[in-house]
Amino acid sequence: MGKVSGFMEIERIEEGYKPVPERLKNYGEFVIGLNDAQSRQQAARCMDCGTPFCNNGCPVNNIIPDFNDLVYQGDWQNAIDVLHSTNNFPEFTGRICPAPCEAACTLNVNQLPVGIKSIEHAIIDHAWAQGWVKPTPAAIKTGKTVAVVGSGPAGMAAAQQLARAGHTVTLFEKNDRVGGLLRYGIPDFKLEKSHIDRRVEQLKAEGVTIRTGVLVGAMPKGSKVTNWAKETVSPEQLHKDFDAVLLTGGAEQSRDLPVPGRDLDGIHFAMEFLPQQNKVNAGDKLKNQLRADGKHVIVIGGGDTGSDCVGTSNRHGATSVTQFEVMPQPPVEENRPLTWPYWPLKLRTSSSHDEGCVREFAISTKEFIGEKGKLTGLKTVQIEFKDGKMVEVAGTEKTYKADLVLLAMGFVNPVATVLEAFGVEKDGRGNAKASTEFMGGYLTNVPRVFVAGDMRRGQSLVVWAIREGRQAARAVDEFLMGLSDLPR
């Protein structure tokens, strides 16, 4: 470890933000990362624990004490090598991961944890600036072909690992650009798309063939899922052309709110709203873009997607933004002795909330109301939990004015038609059924068809998608070659 007494002497240093009035004027990233000196100080707080719980708290098992020490020593090049050994895309996780590793940090027992996410952010940005992130194509080709369907973080990670193992990989994406929900779900102010574009060029240089605008299977009629596909490919064709197929699509089926008035004009899923702005930011021209200008906006759902809707609505110039959460307001501080090293329940206030938002907790929408088919408001009631059940609190009914309601209550499962087209068996939640066991892991009931990411585990984090993409790549490599040198 770098500084034996660092954790006792040095306070946690937070990344900074540009002022709210400045950042609301555009869709650029506004986080001010740590400089080299601040990163070194932050890394000095790491205790190099005998049992580093942060490693297990991190889904990709980043070797955190090692890269912390390397940053402290000023050895940035070896730091990025250690980071890349477990994480293909640390610029994604260093920006948008909620950092379960920090919740598991031993310092978090009774102090503020090491700023692991900010150090990761600094390492990868430093590496790009120094030109250390370069394509690493395979020296020997295996002659085996793999189709990866879905170009989100799971698909990108799997494609890169498989290409580096020497396989000929084709990455299919139904939308017009690579990235999945990284591209069309996460606003640019949290993740500028240039970070994805750089990795796409790296994938191409490593031999990955990328086909965008290609839908595998068929999209159900009337689907609300983002889709700009220009052609379709059948599962039969993929079976014919490739030695293995890996399905890495997302859990894109949004959770609906079937209450009276749901059919009124002005009620939309978050994934109808967010992708449109990302396309406009990319320079595309859209007719009748769904916007929040001058509107009273209600966002239903208290998670990250809801927060993204809040930030985007404020940048549009909404008159007011209110966010509903059905669960009661959690405590400001977690009960560390009870929850550590696990992810704690506590109040989380995002940068979007700081930009202007009224948050309502323990609230349920009873009915949408409108005039002449157009939304004008909604009726709510406060709720509480009694005997394990959610019950309404008498006398708490209220009507809110609303011109635009955005449903951001999470995602229930993948678009079923993709799995049905391949004949993949589903679990009780509608996700693809596949084990993660070491031998035969990520293999579905259909021969030569594997699955990973949100399509298998359900709605989850980007860092979990990267983990599953990497592990599934190893499973496919082992299936094709009988053994694999790829990391687990």
N, C-alpha and C positions, 0 to 999 in steps of 0.2 A: 504494500500500500504506500501511497505517496507521502502523506503527512499523518503521522500516527495520532496526533492530537487535533487534527483538522475538524472533526465533527464537534469538538467542544469549543473551538475558537471561532469558527466561521459560520455566519448565518446563511440560510438559504437565499439565493438570489433568483428572483422571478424574471422571466422575459417581460419586456415592456410592450405597450400598445401605443399606436399613434392616437392622438386625441379624437374623440367621437365625432365632432363636427367635420374634421378632415377626412376620416375614413368613410363617412356616410356619403361622400361626394363621388365615390367610385367603387369598383368591385375588386380592387387590388388587395393583396395580403397586407396586413397592418401590424403584424407581430414583429417586434424588434428583438432579434435573437441576441444571445450572449456573445460578447466579443471574446477574443482568445484569453485575456486575463481573467474575465469573469468565469469562463468555462473551466479554467484551471482551478480557480477558487472553489467552484461548485464541486468539481471532481475530488478536491482535497477532503471533502466532507465524508466521502465513502470510507467505510470502516473495514472493507475487505473481509466481511464476516466469515467465520468458519463454515457456517451454513448460510449461503447468500439466498435468502428467500426471494429476492428480486428476480433471480433467474427463473424460478418456478412461477412467480407471479406474471412473468412475461410469456405470452402464448408461443412466441417463436424461440423462447429460451435464450435470449440475448446474453452474452457473456459479459455482464454489466461491470463487475468489479475490475475486469481486465481492461476494458476500454476506458473506464474512469481513470485508472492508474496511468495509462498511456497518454491520456489528455493532460493529466497533471505533469507528466514528464515532458510534455511538448512533442510527443511522438505521434503526430496526427496521421501519418501514412499507415503506420501499423494499427492505429485505432480504427481506421476505416476498413482495414483488412479483417480485423476481429468482428466488427459490426456486420460486414457483408457476409461473413461466414455463416450467419444465422438468419439474416434479413436481407432479402433482395432489394427492398425499396425503403430504406430508412428515411428518405425525404417525405414519404407519405405518412409513416407512423410518427415521425418527429414533428409533424404538424397537426395531425387529426386524431391520434390515438389518445384515449382517456388516461393512459398510463397506469394500468393495474400493477406494473412493476413498482411504482412509487408507493402505492398502498401497501405493498408487501415489504418495502424497505424497513430494515430493522430500526432505523432512526425514527420511523413513524410510530413506534410504540409510545413515545412520550415527547417527541420533537417533530419539527417539520422534516419530511423526508428529503433525501438527495434529489435534486432536479434532474433525474435521469433523462426525461424526455427532452429537456432543453440541451443537454449534452449531446444526445443523439442528433438533434437538429443541427447543432454546431458542427459536429463531425462530418456529416454528409454535405452540408453547404461548403465547408472548408475543402472537402475532397473534390467537389465539382469545380470550385474556383481554381484549384491547383491542377486540374486536368488529370486526376488520378482515376476517375471512373471511366473505364474503357471497355470495349467489347472483348469478350474472351471466348471466341469460337472454338469448337471442339477440334482437336488435332486429328482425330480419326472418326469417320462416319460409320455407323453401324449398319446402314442399309434399311433400318426399320422406320416406319412412318407412323406418326401420331397426329390425330386431329384433336385440338383443344377447342371446345365450344363455350364461348363466353370469355370476354377479355377484361373482366374486372381484376382486382388484385390477386385472386386465386388463379385465374387463367393466365395472367401475365407471369406470375411466379412459376407456375408449372411449366409453361412454355419455355421459359428461360432455363430452368433446370434440365428439362428434357433435351433441349438443343445443346446444352453444354455437355450432356452425356453422349452426344453424337447422333442423336436421332433426327430425322427430318420432320419438322413440326410445322403444322399449319394452324394458325389461330383464327377462329371464326367469330365474328361479332355482328349482331343484327343491326346495331345502330351505325351511324355514319362515321363515327370515330371510336378509337380504342379507349378503354378505361372503365366501362360499366358504370357503376354508381359513383366511382371516383370522378368520372367525366360529367355525368348528367344528374347526379344526386347531391354532390357536395358543392356548395357555392365557391366561386373563384376567390372570394375574400378569405376563405379558409384554406384553399388549395388551388393555387394558380395552375392552369392546365399545361403550362410549359414544362412542369415537372414530369407529367405523364409523357409529353411529346419527346423529351430527351430519352426516356426509357424505351419508348417505341423505336426510336432510331437505333438504340443499342440492341434491342431484340432483332431487328432486321439485319444488323451487322453480324449478329451471331448466327444467322441463318434461318430465323423464323419467318415463314411466309404469313402475311397478315391479309385477311380478306374481310373487309367491312361491308356493311349493307347486305349481309347474307343471313337469312333466317333459316335455322335448322328445324325442320318440322313445319308446323303451321300455327299461325296466331289465331286464337279464337275470335270470332266476329264480335265487334263492339268492345274489344279489349281497350282498357284505359292505359295499358302499359306503354311506355315510351317505345316507339318502333319506327325507324326510318329505313327498313329493309327494302332493297330493290330486287332481290332475287331470293329464291328458296332452294335448299338442298335437302334431300330426303335422307333419313337415317340409313336406308338401304345403300345409298350411294357412298356414304361415309364408311359403312362396313366393307364395301367393295374396294375403296381406294386406300384405306388405312389399316395398319396392323392393330391399332388400338384407338379407342375414342375416350376422351376425358371430358365429362360435362362439368362446367364450372360456372354456370349461370347463377344469378342472384335470386333471393327470395323477393320477388317483385310484386306479389299479389298483396295490395294494400288492404289493411283492415278497414271495413266500412262501418258506418253508423246508421243502421236502418231504423230511424225514427220518423214520425210523421213530418212531411214536408221535405224529405230528402231529395225529391225530384225538382225542387226549385232551382232556378237559374242563379248561380252565384256560389254554389257549393262544389268544391273540387278537392281531389286528392292532392297531397303535397307533391307527388311525382307527376302531376300535370303542370304544376306551377314552377318548380325549381328547374327542371331541364330546359324550359323555354328561355329563361334568363341566361343560362349557361351557353345556349346556342347563340343568343344575341351577342353575348360577350365575345364569342368566337368569330363574330363578323357575319353571321347568317342573318338573312332577312326573314322575319316571320310576320304573317298576316294575323291580325287579331290576337296579339300576344296577351296572355292572361297577366294583368298587372293590378297593383294595389294602390295606384295613385289616387289620393284624395278619398280613400275608402276607410270605413271602420272595419278592421280586419279582426276576425276571431280565429285563432289557431287552436285546434283541439288535439291535444297530445303534448306531453311535457318533456319528451326526449330530445335527442340531438336533431332529428328531422324537423321537429317543431321549432327548435331554436334557429335552424337554418331558414325556416319560413319567416320567422320574426326579423332576422337580419336582412333578408331580401326585401320584405315589405317596407321596412324602414328606408332602405335605399331607393325604393320606388317613390317614396313620399306619401306613405299612408297617413291618414288623419289620426288614427289611433290603432294600436295593436294590443290585443289581449290574448293571453295564452291560458288555456284550461288544462288542468291535470286532475284526473279522477281520484288519484291517491291523495291522502292527507299530506300536508307539508312536513317534510322530514326535518330532523334536528339540524342546526347549523353546523355543529361539530359531531363527528361520529364518536361512538363509545369504543375507543381504541382497545382497551383491554379485552373487550368482548369480540371485536371483529378482526383485529390484526391476526394474520397477514392477508386476510381476504378483502375483497372489494366491499367497502362499507356503504351503508345507507346514510346519506347526509344531503343537505340542500346544496345543489350545484347551480351556480349562477354563471352563465356563459357570457362571452363578450357581446353577443347579440342582445341579451337581456339588459346589459348595461347601456345599450344604445337607445333604449326606450321601449318599455313593455310592462303592462300590468299583468301580474301572474295570479291566477285564481286556483286554489287547491280544493280537493274534496268536493268537486262540482261535477254534475252530470247534466247533459243536454237532454231535455225532454221532448222538444219539438222545434222544428224550423218554421218560421212564419214569413209570409210574404204577401205581395200584392201583384195581381195580374201575372202570376208565374215567376215573379222575381223576388229574391231574398231581401227581406228588410230587417230581420232580427232572429233571435232564438230565445226559447224559454228554458230555464235551468232550475235546478234544485240542489241544495247542498246535501251531501251524503255522509254517512258514518258507518263504521263497521261494528256490528253487534253479533256476537256468537259466530264469528267467522263469515258473516254475510253482510253485503252492502245494502243498507237501508236508507231511505230518504228521511231527511229531517223536516218535520212538519213546520209549516210557516216560513220556509226559506226560499219559496219560489221567487224567481226574478226574471225579467226580460231584458235582454241586451240588444242594442242596435247593432246591426251587422250588414255590410254590403258585400262582404267576401268572407266565406268560411273555408279554411284549409284543414283537411283531415290528415293529421300526422300521427296516427295511433299505432304505427308500426306495420310490419309486414307479416303475413301469416304463413306463406309458403311460396314455392316457385310457381311460375306459370305452368299449369298442369300439362299443357299440350306437348311440351318438349319431352317430358318423361313418358307420357303416354305414347308418343310417336316411336320411342325406342322400346317401349314395353317394360320400362323400369318399374320395379315394385316400390311402392311408397309406404312410409310408416304412418302412424296414427295422426300425425300432424300434416300430412300431405307432402313431406319432404322425401327425397330419394333415400331408399333404404340401403345402407352400406356400412359395414363395420370398419373400424380403424385398426383392427388387430394387425400385428406385424406381418404375418403371412396372409396374403390375399386381401390386404387392406384396401379400402376404397373401391373394391370391385362390386358391381351390382349383380343382380340375378341374371343379367344379360351377358353372355360371353363377350369378352374384350371391351366391355363398356364400364368405365370407372366414373366416379363422381366425387366432387370435393367442393368445399366452400359453403356458402349459404344455401345452395341447392341441396346439400346433404344435412347440414347442422341447423338450418333455419337462420333467421335474422341474427346477425352477429357483428363483430368488429372487423375492421380492415386487417388488423394484425392476426386475427384468427383465420381470415381468408388466406393470407400469405402463408401461414403455418400449414393449412390444409393443402394448399397448392404445392408446396414443397414436399410434403409427405406423400401426397398422391403421385407426384412425379417419380419419387423413389419406388412406389408400388408398381407403377407402369413400367419403369426401367427394369425392375426385378422380374416382372411378368414376361417382358420381351427377351431378356438376356439371361435369365436364370439366377442372376445376382446383380447387386448394384453397389457402386461406390458413392452414390449420392448420399448426403447426410439425411438422417431420419428427421 
